[in-house]
Amino acid sequence: MKRFEYKVISRFIAVEKRLNQLGYDGWELVAASGGQYVFKREYDDKSSIR
């Protein structure tokens, strides 16, 4: 079974640069509303949840 970890971020300063970095780090944008962005990425036992 796949497991995911989630991250919620609000108030980006350098939006495009930050979004690209999160994508590079494996985060997938799943929702955006009112200046908040919710991301998820697949969790594996080799990585730690931050």
All heavy atoms as atom14 arrays in JSON, in Angstrom:
{
  "sequence": "MKRFEYKVISRFIAVEKRLNQLGYDGWELVAASGGQYVFKREYDDKSSIR",
  "atom14_mask": [
    [1, 1, 1, 1, 1, 1, 1, 1, 0, 0, 0, 0, 0, 0],
    [1, 1, 1, 1, 1, 1, 1, 1, 1, 0, 0, 0, 0, 0],
    [1, 1, 1, 1, 1, 1, 1, 1, 1, 1, 1, 0, 0, 0],
    [1, 1, 1, 1, 1, 1, 1, 1, 1, 1, 1, 0, 0, 0],
    [1, 1, 1, 1, 1, 1, 1, 1, 1, 0, 0, 0, 0, 0],
    [1, 1, 1, 1, 1, 1, 1, 1, 1, 1, 1, 1, 0, 0],
    [1, 1, 1, 1, 1, 1, 1, 1, 1, 0, 0, 0, 0, 0],
    [1, 1, 1, 1, 1, 1, 1, 0, 0, 0, 0, 0, 0, 0],
    [1, 1, 1, 1, 1, 1, 1, 1, 0, 0, 0, 0, 0, 0],
    [1, 1, 1, 1, 1, 1, 0, 0, 0, 0, 0, 0, 0, 0],
    [1, 1, 1, 1, 1, 1, 1, 1, 1, 1, 1, 0, 0, 0],
    [1, 1, 1, 1, 1, 1, 1, 1, 1, 1, 1, 0, 0, 0],
    [1, 1, 1, 1, 1, 1, 1, 1, 0, 0, 0, 0, 0, 0],
    [1, 1, 1, 1, 1, 0, 0, 0, 0, 0, 0, 0, 0, 0],
    [1, 1, 1, 1, 1, 1, 1, 0, 0, 0, 0, 0, 0, 0],
    [1, 1, 1, 1, 1, 1, 1, 1, 1, 0, 0, 0, 0, 0],
    [1, 1, 1, 1, 1, 1, 1, 1, 1, 0, 0, 0, 0, 0],
    [1, 1, 1, 1, 1, 1, 1, 1, 1, 1, 1, 0, 0, 0],
    [1, 1, 1, 1, 1, 1, 1, 1, 0, 0, 0, 0, 0, 0],
    [1, 1, 1, 1, 1, 1, 1, 1, 0, 0, 0, 0, 0, 0],
    [1, 1, 1, 1, 1, 1, 1, 1, 1, 0, 0, 0, 0, 0],
    [1, 1, 1, 1, 1, 1, 1, 1, 0, 0, 0, 0, 0, 0],
    [1, 1, 1, 1, 0, 0, 0, 0, 0, 0, 0, 0, 0, 0],
    [1, 1, 1, 1, 1, 1, 1, 1, 1, 1, 1, 1, 0, 0],
    [1, 1, 1, 1, 1, 1, 1, 1, 0, 0, 0, 0, 0, 0],
    [1, 1, 1, 1, 0, 0, 0, 0, 0, 0, 0, 0, 0, 0],
    [1, 1, 1, 1, 1, 1, 1, 1, 1, 1, 1, 1, 1, 1],
    [1, 1, 1, 1, 1, 1, 1, 1, 1, 0, 0, 0, 0, 0],
    [1, 1, 1, 1, 1, 1, 1, 1, 0, 0, 0, 0, 0, 0],
    [1, 1, 1, 1, 1, 1, 1, 0, 0, 0, 0, 0, 0, 0],
    [1, 1, 1, 1, 1, 0, 0, 0, 0, 0, 0, 0, 0, 0],
    [1, 1, 1, 1, 1, 0, 0, 0, 0, 0, 0, 0, 0, 0],
    [1, 1, 1, 1, 1, 1, 0, 0, 0, 0, 0, 0, 0, 0],
    [1, 1, 1, 1, 0, 0, 0, 0, 0, 0, 0, 0, 0, 0],
    [1, 1, 1, 1, 0, 0, 0, 0, 0, 0, 0, 0, 0, 0],
    [1, 1, 1, 1, 1, 1, 1, 1, 1, 0, 0, 0, 0, 0],
    [1, 1, 1, 1, 1, 1, 1, 1, 1, 1, 1, 1, 0, 0],
    [1, 1, 1, 1, 1, 1, 1, 0, 0, 0, 0, 0, 0, 0],
    [1, 1, 1, 1, 1, 1, 1, 1, 1, 1, 1, 0, 0, 0],
    [1, 1, 1, 1, 1, 1, 1, 1, 1, 0, 0, 0, 0, 0],
    [1, 1, 1, 1, 1, 1, 1, 1, 1, 1, 1, 0, 0, 0],
    [1, 1, 1, 1, 1, 1, 1, 1, 1, 0, 0, 0, 0, 0],
    [1, 1, 1, 1, 1, 1, 1, 1, 1, 1, 1, 1, 0, 0],
    [1, 1, 1, 1, 1, 1, 1, 1, 0, 0, 0, 0, 0, 0],
    [1, 1, 1, 1, 1, 1, 1, 1, 0, 0, 0, 0, 0, 0],
    [1, 1, 1, 1, 1, 1, 1, 1, 1, 0, 0, 0, 0, 0],
    [1, 1, 1, 1, 1, 1, 0, 0, 0, 0, 0, 0, 0, 0],
    [1, 1, 1, 1, 1, 1, 0, 0, 0, 0, 0, 0, 0, 0],
    [1, 1, 1, 1, 1, 1, 1, 1, 0, 0, 0, 0, 0, 0],
    [1, 1, 1, 1, 1, 1, 1, 1, 1, 1, 1, 0, 0, 0]
  ],
  "atom14_positions": [
    [[0.85, -1.18, 0.0], [0.0, 0.0, 0.0], [0.89, 1.24, 0.0], [1.85, 1.34, 0.75], [-0.88, 0.0, 1.24], [-1.73, 1.23, 1.34], [-2.93, 1.2, 2.68], [-1.89, 1.42, 4.08], [0.0, 0.0, 0.0], [0.0, 0.0, 0.0], [0.0, 0.0, 0.0], [0.0, 0.0, 0.0], [0.0, 0.0, 0.0], [0.0, 0.0, 0.0]],
    [[0.55, 2.19, -0.84], [1.3, 3.45, -0.88], [0.96, 4.3, 0.33], [-0.19, 4.33, 0.78], [0.95, 4.24, -2.14], [1.5, 3.64, -3.39], [1.22, 4.56, -4.56], [1.8, 3.98, -5.83], [1.59, 4.86, -6.97], [0.0, 0.0, 0.0], [0.0, 0.0, 0.0], [0.0, 0.0, 0.0], [0.0, 0.0, 0.0], [0.0, 0.0, 0.0]],
    [[1.97, 4.97, 0.84], [1.76, 5.9, 1.95], [2.24, 7.27, 1.48], [3.17, 7.37, 0.68], [2.54, 5.47, 3.18], [2.08, 4.13, 3.7], [2.75, 3.74, 4.98], [4.21, 3.86, 4.92], [5.0, 3.72, 5.97], [4.49, 3.48, 7.15], [6.3, 3.83, 5.83], [0.0, 0.0, 0.0], [0.0, 0.0, 0.0], [0.0, 0.0, 0.0]],
    [[1.61, 8.32, 1.98], [1.95, 9.67, 1.58], [2.21, 10.53, 2.8], [1.68, 10.28, 3.87], [0.82, 10.31, 0.76], [0.55, 9.61, -0.53], [-0.39, 8.61, -0.62], [1.27, 9.94, -1.67], [-0.63, 7.97, -1.82], [1.05, 9.3, -2.86], [0.09, 8.3, -2.94], [0.0, 0.0, 0.0], [0.0, 0.0, 0.0], [0.0, 0.0, 0.0]],
    [[3.04, 11.54, 2.63], [3.19, 12.56, 3.64], [2.68, 13.86, 3.03], [2.66, 14.02, 1.82], [4.64, 12.69, 4.12], [5.64, 13.0, 3.04], [7.07, 13.07, 3.59], [7.26, 13.51, 4.73], [7.98, 12.68, 2.85], [0.0, 0.0, 0.0], [0.0, 0.0, 0.0], [0.0, 0.0, 0.0], [0.0, 0.0, 0.0], [0.0, 0.0, 0.0]],
    [[2.24, 14.78, 3.87], [1.62, 16.01, 3.4], [2.34, 17.23, 3.95], [2.95, 17.18, 5.01], [0.15, 16.04, 3.81], [-0.64, 14.97, 3.11], [-0.7, 13.68, 3.62], [-1.29, 15.23, 1.91], [-1.4, 12.68, 2.97], [-2.0, 14.24, 1.26], [-2.04, 12.97, 1.79], [-2.73, 11.99, 1.14], [0.0, 0.0, 0.0], [0.0, 0.0, 0.0]],
    [[2.24, 18.32, 3.21], [2.84, 19.59, 3.61], [1.87, 20.69, 3.24], [1.33, 20.71, 2.15], [4.16, 19.78, 2.85], [4.87, 21.08, 3.13], [6.13, 21.24, 2.27], [7.18, 20.27, 2.62], [8.2, 20.74, 3.56], [0.0, 0.0, 0.0], [0.0, 0.0, 0.0], [0.0, 0.0, 0.0], [0.0, 0.0, 0.0], [0.0, 0.0, 0.0]],
    [[1.62, 21.6, 4.17], [0.77, 22.77, 3.92], [1.63, 24.01, 4.04], [2.35, 24.18, 5.03], [-0.4, 22.84, 4.92], [-1.24, 24.09, 4.67], [-1.26, 21.59, 4.85], [0.0, 0.0, 0.0], [0.0, 0.0, 0.0], [0.0, 0.0, 0.0], [0.0, 0.0, 0.0], [0.0, 0.0, 0.0], [0.0, 0.0, 0.0], [0.0, 0.0, 0.0]],
    [[1.58, 24.85, 3.03], [2.4, 26.06, 3.0], [1.49, 27.24, 2.68], [0.61, 27.16, 1.84], [3.5, 25.94, 1.92], [4.43, 24.79, 2.27], [4.25, 27.24, 1.78], [5.48, 24.54, 1.24], [0.0, 0.0, 0.0], [0.0, 0.0, 0.0], [0.0, 0.0, 0.0], [0.0, 0.0, 0.0], [0.0, 0.0, 0.0], [0.0, 0.0, 0.0]],
    [[1.74, 28.34, 3.35], [1.01, 29.57, 3.03], [2.01, 30.71, 2.87], [3.11, 30.66, 3.41], [-0.01, 29.89, 4.11], [0.61, 30.04, 5.35], [0.0, 0.0, 0.0], [0.0, 0.0, 0.0], [0.0, 0.0, 0.0], [0.0, 0.0, 0.0], [0.0, 0.0, 0.0], [0.0, 0.0, 0.0], [0.0, 0.0, 0.0], [0.0, 0.0, 0.0]],
    [[1.62, 31.68, 2.09], [2.41, 32.9, 1.87], [3.78, 32.64, 1.27], [4.8, 32.83, 1.9], [2.54, 33.69, 3.16], [1.21, 34.12, 3.68], [1.39, 34.99, 4.88], [0.08, 35.2, 5.48], [-0.13, 35.91, 6.54], [0.88, 36.5, 7.14], [-1.33, 36.05, 7.02], [0.0, 0.0, 0.0], [0.0, 0.0, 0.0], [0.0, 0.0, 0.0]],
    [[3.77, 32.2, 0.04], [5.02, 32.06, -0.7], [5.59, 33.43, -1.01], [4.85, 34.35, -1.31], [4.78, 31.36, -2.05], [4.69, 29.87, -1.95], [3.51, 29.22, -2.26], [5.78, 29.12, -1.57], [3.44, 27.86, -2.2], [5.72, 27.76, -1.5], [4.54, 27.12, -1.82], [0.0, 0.0, 0.0], [0.0, 0.0, 0.0], [0.0, 0.0, 0.0]],
    [[6.88, 33.55, -0.98], [7.51, 34.81, -1.38], [7.93, 34.71, -2.84], [7.49, 35.48, -3.67], [8.69, 35.15, -0.46], [8.14, 35.45, 0.93], [9.48, 36.32, -1.0], [9.17, 35.74, 1.98], [0.0, 0.0, 0.0], [0.0, 0.0, 0.0], [0.0, 0.0, 0.0], [0.0, 0.0, 0.0], [0.0, 0.0, 0.0], [0.0, 0.0, 0.0]],
    [[8.77, 33.77, -3.18], [9.2, 33.55, -4.57], [8.43, 32.33, -5.06], [8.94, 31.22, -5.09], [10.69, 33.34, -4.64], [0.0, 0.0, 0.0], [0.0, 0.0, 0.0], [0.0, 0.0, 0.0], [0.0, 0.0, 0.0], [0.0, 0.0, 0.0], [0.0, 0.0, 0.0], [0.0, 0.0, 0.0], [0.0, 0.0, 0.0], [0.0, 0.0, 0.0]],
    [[7.18, 32.52, -5.43], [6.25, 31.42, -5.71], [6.78, 30.44, -6.74], [6.86, 29.25, -6.46], [4.87, 31.97, -6.16], [3.94, 30.83, -6.51], [4.26, 32.84, -5.1], [0.0, 0.0, 0.0], [0.0, 0.0, 0.0], [0.0, 0.0, 0.0], [0.0, 0.0, 0.0], [0.0, 0.0, 0.0], [0.0, 0.0, 0.0], [0.0, 0.0, 0.0]],
    [[7.15, 30.89, -7.91], [7.56, 29.97, -8.97], [8.79, 29.17, -8.57], [8.84, 27.96, -8.74], [7.82, 30.74, -10.26], [8.13, 29.83, -11.43], [8.29, 30.61, -12.73], [7.98, 31.81, -12.77], [8.74, 29.99, -13.7], [0.0, 0.0, 0.0], [0.0, 0.0, 0.0], [0.0, 0.0, 0.0], [0.0, 0.0, 0.0], [0.0, 0.0, 0.0]],
    [[9.77, 29.84, -8.02], [11.01, 29.16, -7.61], [10.71, 28.12, -6.53], [11.22, 27.0, -6.58], [12.02, 30.18, -7.1], [13.35, 29.59, -6.75], [14.33, 30.67, -6.33], [15.68, 30.06, -5.98], [16.64, 31.09, -5.6], [0.0, 0.0, 0.0], [0.0, 0.0, 0.0], [0.0, 0.0, 0.0], [0.0, 0.0, 0.0], [0.0, 0.0, 0.0]],
    [[9.9, 28.48, -5.54], [9.57, 27.56, -4.44], [8.76, 26.38, -4.94], [9.01, 25.23, -4.55], [8.82, 28.31, -3.35], [8.49, 27.48, -2.15], [9.75, 27.16, -1.35], [9.36, 26.49, -0.13], [9.88, 25.36, 0.31], [10.84, 24.78, -0.35], [9.47, 24.82, 1.42], [0.0, 0.0, 0.0], [0.0, 0.0, 0.0], [0.0, 0.0, 0.0]],
    [[7.78, 26.61, -5.82], [6.98, 25.51, -6.37], [7.85, 24.55, -7.17], [7.71, 23.33, -7.06], [5.85, 26.05, -7.24], [4.71, 26.74, -6.5], [3.76, 27.39, -7.51], [3.96, 25.78, -5.6], [0.0, 0.0, 0.0], [0.0, 0.0, 0.0], [0.0, 0.0, 0.0], [0.0, 0.0, 0.0], [0.0, 0.0, 0.0], [0.0, 0.0, 0.0]],
    [[8.77, 25.09, -7.96], [9.67, 24.23, -8.73], [10.56, 23.4, -7.81], [10.8, 22.22, -8.08], [10.52, 25.06, -9.69], [9.74, 25.53, -10.88], [8.8, 24.88, -11.32], [10.12, 26.68, -11.42], [0.0, 0.0, 0.0], [0.0, 0.0, 0.0], [0.0, 0.0, 0.0], [0.0, 0.0, 0.0], [0.0, 0.0, 0.0], [0.0, 0.0, 0.0]],
    [[11.04, 23.98, -6.73], [11.89, 23.23, -5.79], [11.1, 22.11, -5.12], [11.6, 21.0, -4.98], [12.48, 24.16, -4.74], [13.42, 23.44, -3.77], [14.62, 22.83, -4.46], [15.31, 23.49, -5.22], [14.88, 21.57, -4.21], [0.0, 0.0, 0.0], [0.0, 0.0, 0.0], [0.0, 0.0, 0.0], [0.0, 0.0, 0.0], [0.0, 0.0, 0.0]],
    [[9.86, 22.4, -4.72], [9.03, 21.36, -4.11], [8.77, 20.23, -5.1], [8.8, 19.05, -4.74], [7.71, 21.95, -3.61], [7.84, 22.81, -2.35], [6.57, 23.6, -2.11], [8.18, 21.96, -1.15], [0.0, 0.0, 0.0], [0.0, 0.0, 0.0], [0.0, 0.0, 0.0], [0.0, 0.0, 0.0], [0.0, 0.0, 0.0], [0.0, 0.0, 0.0]],
    [[8.5, 20.56, -6.36], [8.31, 19.54, -7.39], [9.55, 18.7, -7.58], [9.48, 17.47, -7.67], [0.0, 0.0, 0.0], [0.0, 0.0, 0.0], [0.0, 0.0, 0.0], [0.0, 0.0, 0.0], [0.0, 0.0, 0.0], [0.0, 0.0, 0.0], [0.0, 0.0, 0.0], [0.0, 0.0, 0.0], [0.0, 0.0, 0.0], [0.0, 0.0, 0.0]],
    [[10.7, 19.34, -7.59], [11.97, 18.62, -7.73], [12.18, 17.68, -6.54], [12.71, 16.58, -6.69], [13.11, 19.63, -7.82], [14.47, 18.99, -7.94], [14.92, 18.47, -9.16], [15.3, 18.88, -6.83], [16.16, 17.88, -9.27], [16.55, 18.29, -6.93], [16.98, 17.78, -8.16], [18.2, 17.19, -8.25], [0.0, 0.0, 0.0], [0.0, 0.0, 0.0]],
    [[11.73, 18.09, -5.35], [11.87, 17.28, -4.15], [10.81, 16.18, -4.06], [10.77, 15.45, -3.07], [11.79, 18.16, -2.9], [12.99, 19.07, -2.75], [14.04, 18.8, -3.38], [12.88, 20.06, -2.0], [0.0, 0.0, 0.0], [0.0, 0.0, 0.0], [0.0, 0.0, 0.0], [0.0, 0.0, 0.0], [0.0, 0.0, 0.0], [0.0, 0.0, 0.0]],
    [[9.94, 16.08, -5.06], [8.96, 15.0, -5.1], [7.57, 15.36, -4.6], [6.69, 14.52, -4.55], [0.0, 0.0, 0.0], [0.0, 0.0, 0.0], [0.0, 0.0, 0.0], [0.0, 0.0, 0.0], [0.0, 0.0, 0.0], [0.0, 0.0, 0.0], [0.0, 0.0, 0.0], [0.0, 0.0, 0.0], [0.0, 0.0, 0.0], [0.0, 0.0, 0.0]],
    [[7.36, 16.62, -4.23], [6.05, 17.04, -3.74], [5.11, 17.32, -4.91], [5.5, 17.91, -5.9], [6.18, 18.31, -2.89], [6.87, 18.06, -1.59], [8.18, 18.31, -1.32], [6.31, 17.5, -0.41], [8.46, 17.95, -0.02], [7.33, 17.44, 0.56], [5.04, 17.03, -0.07], [7.12, 16.94, 1.84], [4.84, 16.55, 1.21], [5.87, 16.49, 2.14]],
    [[3.86, 16.9, -4.77], [2.82, 17.1, -5.79], [1.75, 18.02, -5.21], [1.21, 17.76, -4.14], [2.2, 15.76, -6.15], [1.06, 15.85, -7.12], [0.4, 14.5, -7.37], [0.91, 13.47, -6.91], [-0.65, 14.5, -8.04], [0.0, 0.0, 0.0], [0.0, 0.0, 0.0], [0.0, 0.0, 0.0], [0.0, 0.0, 0.0], [0.0, 0.0, 0.0]],
    [[1.45, 19.12, -5.91], [0.41, 20.04, -5.47], [-0.95, 19.36, -5.62], [-1.3, 18.88, -6.7], [0.45, 21.32, -6.31], [-0.58, 22.38, -5.98], [-0.36, 22.94, -4.58], [-0.53, 23.49, -7.01], [0.0, 0.0, 0.0], [0.0, 0.0, 0.0], [0.0, 0.0, 0.0], [0.0, 0.0, 0.0], [0.0, 0.0, 0.0], [0.0, 0.0, 0.0]],
    [[-1.72, 19.29, -4.54], [-3.03, 18.64, -4.6], [-4.19, 19.6, -4.34], [-5.33, 19.28, -4.68], [-3.13, 17.43, -3.63], [-2.18, 16.32, -4.06], [-2.85, 17.82, -2.19], [0.0, 0.0, 0.0], [0.0, 0.0, 0.0], [0.0, 0.0, 0.0], [0.0, 0.0, 0.0], [0.0, 0.0, 0.0], [0.0, 0.0, 0.0], [0.0, 0.0, 0.0]],
    [[-3.91, 20.77, -3.76], [-4.97, 21.75, -3.53], [-4.35, 23.13, -3.31], [-3.26, 23.24, -2.78], [-5.81, 21.37, -2.32], [0.0, 0.0, 0.0], [0.0, 0.0, 0.0], [0.0, 0.0, 0.0], [0.0, 0.0, 0.0], [0.0, 0.0, 0.0], [0.0, 0.0, 0.0], [0.0, 0.0, 0.0], [0.0, 0.0, 0.0], [0.0, 0.0, 0.0]],
    [[-5.08, 24.16, -3.73], [-4.66, 25.54, -3.49], [-5.9, 26.38, -3.27], [-6.86, 26.28, -4.03], [-3.86, 26.07, -4.67], [0.0, 0.0, 0.0], [0.0, 0.0, 0.0], [0.0, 0.0, 0.0], [0.0, 0.0, 0.0], [0.0, 0.0, 0.0], [0.0, 0.0, 0.0], [0.0, 0.0, 0.0], [0.0, 0.0, 0.0], [0.0, 0.0, 0.0]],
    [[-5.88, 27.19, -2.2], [-7.03, 28.02, -1.91], [-6.61, 29.12, -0.94], [-5.96, 28.85, 0.07], [-8.14, 27.18, -1.28], [-9.23, 28.0, -0.93], [0.0, 0.0, 0.0], [0.0, 0.0, 0.0], [0.0, 0.0, 0.0], [0.0, 0.0, 0.0], [0.0, 0.0, 0.0], [0.0, 0.0, 0.0], [0.0, 0.0, 0.0], [0.0, 0.0, 0.0]],
    [[-7.0, 30.33, -1.25], [-6.78, 31.45, -0.34], [-5.34, 31.64, 0.1], [-5.09, 31.98, 1.24], [0.0, 0.0, 0.0], [0.0, 0.0, 0.0], [0.0, 0.0, 0.0], [0.0, 0.0, 0.0], [0.0, 0.0, 0.0], [0.0, 0.0, 0.0], [0.0, 0.0, 0.0], [0.0, 0.0, 0.0], [0.0, 0.0, 0.0], [0.0, 0.0, 0.0]],
    [[-4.4, 31.42, -0.8], [-3.0, 31.61, -0.46], [-2.34, 30.45, 0.25], [-1.2, 30.53, 0.65], [0.0, 0.0, 0.0], [0.0, 0.0, 0.0], [0.0, 0.0, 0.0], [0.0, 0.0, 0.0], [0.0, 0.0, 0.0], [0.0, 0.0, 0.0], [0.0, 0.0, 0.0], [0.0, 0.0, 0.0], [0.0, 0.0, 0.0], [0.0, 0.0, 0.0]],
    [[-3.06, 29.35, 0.43], [-2.48, 28.14, 1.01], [-2.37, 27.07, -0.05], [-3.25, 26.94, -0.91], [-3.32, 27.62, 2.17], [-3.26, 28.5, 3.4], [-3.87, 27.81, 4.59], [-4.8, 27.03, 4.47], [-3.33, 28.09, 5.75], [0.0, 0.0, 0.0], [0.0, 0.0, 0.0], [0.0, 0.0, 0.0], [0.0, 0.0, 0.0], [0.0, 0.0, 0.0]],
    [[-1.29, 26.31, 0.03], [-1.02, 25.24, -0.93], [-0.8, 23.95, -0.16], [-0.06, 23.92, 0.82], [0.23, 25.58, -1.73], [0.14, 26.88, -2.49], [0.4, 28.1, -1.87], [-0.23, 26.89, -3.82], [0.3, 29.29, -2.55], [-0.33, 28.09, -4.52], [-0.06, 29.28, -3.88], [-0.16, 30.46, -4.56], [0.0, 0.0, 0.0], [0.0, 0.0, 0.0]],
    [[-1.45, 22.88, -0.6], [-1.31, 21.57, 0.05], [-0.6, 20.64, -0.93], [-1.01, 20.52, -2.08], [-2.68, 20.98, 0.45], [-2.5, 19.62, 1.11], [-3.42, 21.94, 1.37], [0.0, 0.0, 0.0], [0.0, 0.0, 0.0], [0.0, 0.0, 0.0], [0.0, 0.0, 0.0], [0.0, 0.0, 0.0], [0.0, 0.0, 0.0], [0.0, 0.0, 0.0]],
    [[0.45, 19.99, -0.46], [1.25, 19.1, -1.27], [1.27, 17.72, -0.64], [1.1, 17.57, 0.57], [2.7, 19.59, -1.33], [2.86, 20.93, -1.96], [2.69, 22.09, -1.22], [3.19, 21.04, -3.3], [2.85, 23.33, -1.8], [3.35, 22.29, -3.89], [3.18, 23.43, -3.14], [0.0, 0.0, 0.0], [0.0, 0.0, 0.0], [0.0, 0.0, 0.0]],
    [[1.52, 16.7, -1.47], [1.74, 15.35, -0.96], [2.87, 14.73, -1.75], [3.2, 15.15, -2.86], [0.48, 14.49, -1.06], [0.17, 14.01, -2.48], [-0.95, 13.01, -2.49], [-1.12, 12.43, -3.89], [-2.17, 11.45, -3.95], [0.0, 0.0, 0.0], [0.0, 0.0, 0.0], [0.0, 0.0, 0.0], [0.0, 0.0, 0.0], [0.0, 0.0, 0.0]],
    [[3.49, 13.73, -1.15], [4.47, 12.92, -1.87], [4.46, 11.54, -1.26], [4.12, 11.36, -0.08], [5.86, 13.53, -1.85], [6.58, 13.5, -0.54], [7.98, 14.04, -0.69], [8.59, 14.22, 0.62], [9.76, 14.78, 0.8], [10.45, 15.25, -0.23], [10.27, 14.9, 2.0], [0.0, 0.0, 0.0], [0.0, 0.0, 0.0], [0.0, 0.0, 0.0]],
    [[4.82, 10.58, -2.08], [4.83, 9.21, -1.61], [5.9, 9.05, -0.53], [7.0, 9.59, -0.65], [5.1, 8.24, -2.76], [4.87, 6.8, -2.39], [4.86, 5.86, -3.58], [4.86, 6.34, -4.72], [4.86, 4.66, -3.35], [0.0, 0.0, 0.0], [0.0, 0.0, 0.0], [0.0, 0.0, 0.0], [0.0, 0.0, 0.0], [0.0, 0.0, 0.0]],
    [[5.56, 8.35, 0.51], [6.45, 8.12, 1.62], [7.01, 6.72, 1.52], [6.27, 5.77, 1.27], [5.69, 8.28, 2.93], [6.47, 7.87, 4.15], [7.41, 8.73, 4.7], [6.29, 6.64, 4.75], [8.14, 8.36, 5.82], [7.01, 6.26, 5.86], [7.93, 7.12, 6.39], [8.65, 6.76, 7.48], [0.0, 0.0, 0.0], [0.0, 0.0, 0.0]],
    [[8.32, 6.61, 1.67], [8.91, 5.27, 1.74], [9.7, 5.17, 3.03], [10.02, 6.16, 3.66], [9.75, 4.93, 0.52], [10.96, 5.82, 0.34], [11.53, 6.28, 1.35], [11.35, 6.06, -0.81], [0.0, 0.0, 0.0], [0.0, 0.0, 0.0], [0.0, 0.0, 0.0], [0.0, 0.0, 0.0], [0.0, 0.0, 0.0], [0.0, 0.0, 0.0]],
    [[10.0, 3.97, 3.44], [10.67, 3.75, 4.71], [12.09, 4.3, 4.74], [12.69, 4.42, 5.79], [10.68, 2.26, 5.05], [9.28, 1.74, 5.32], [8.44, 2.53, 5.8], [9.0, 0.57, 5.02], [0.0, 0.0, 0.0], [0.0, 0.0, 0.0], [0.0, 0.0, 0.0], [0.0, 0.0, 0.0], [0.0, 0.0, 0.0], [0.0, 0.0, 0.0]],
    [[12.65, 4.64, 3.58], [14.01, 5.15, 3.52], [14.07, 6.64, 3.83], [15.11, 7.17, 4.14], [14.6, 4.9, 2.14], [14.75, 3.43, 1.83], [15.24, 3.23, 0.42], [15.21, 1.74, 0.08], [15.52, 1.51, -1.31], [0.0, 0.0, 0.0], [0.0, 0.0, 0.0], [0.0, 0.0, 0.0], [0.0, 0.0, 0.0], [0.0, 0.0, 0.0]],
    [[12.94, 7.34, 3.72], [12.93, 8.76, 4.0], [12.21, 9.01, 5.31], [11.41, 8.19, 5.76], [12.25, 9.54, 2.87], [10.89, 9.18, 2.79], [0.0, 0.0, 0.0], [0.0, 0.0, 0.0], [0.0, 0.0, 0.0], [0.0, 0.0, 0.0], [0.0, 0.0, 0.0], [0.0, 0.0, 0.0], [0.0, 0.0, 0.0], [0.0, 0.0, 0.0]],
    [[12.5, 10.12, 5.93], [11.84, 10.45, 7.18], [10.8, 11.53, 6.92], [10.97, 12.39, 6.07], [12.85, 10.93, 8.2], [13.5, 12.09, 7.74], [0.0, 0.0, 0.0], [0.0, 0.0, 0.0], [0.0, 0.0, 0.0], [0.0, 0.0, 0.0], [0.0, 0.0, 0.0], [0.0, 0.0, 0.0], [0.0, 0.0, 0.0], [0.0, 0.0, 0.0]],
    [[9.75, 11.48, 7.67], [8.71, 12.51, 7.58], [9.23, 13.75, 8.29], [9.7, 13.69, 9.41], [7.38, 12.03, 8.2], [6.85, 10.85, 7.4], [6.38, 13.17, 8.27], [5.57, 10.28, 7.93], [0.0, 0.0, 0.0], [0.0, 0.0, 0.0], [0.0, 0.0, 0.0], [0.0, 0.0, 0.0], [0.0, 0.0, 0.0], [0.0, 0.0, 0.0]],
    [[9.16, 14.89, 7.6], [9.66, 16.14, 8.17], [8.5, 16.96, 8.68], [7.5, 17.09, 8.17], [10.4, 16.95, 7.1], [11.59, 16.21, 6.63], [12.34, 17.04, 5.61], [13.0, 16.11, 4.69], [13.11, 16.29, 3.42], [12.63, 17.34, 2.84], [13.74, 15.43, 2.67], [0.0, 0.0, 0.0], [0.0, 0.0, 0.0], [0.0, 0.0, 0.0]]
  ]
}
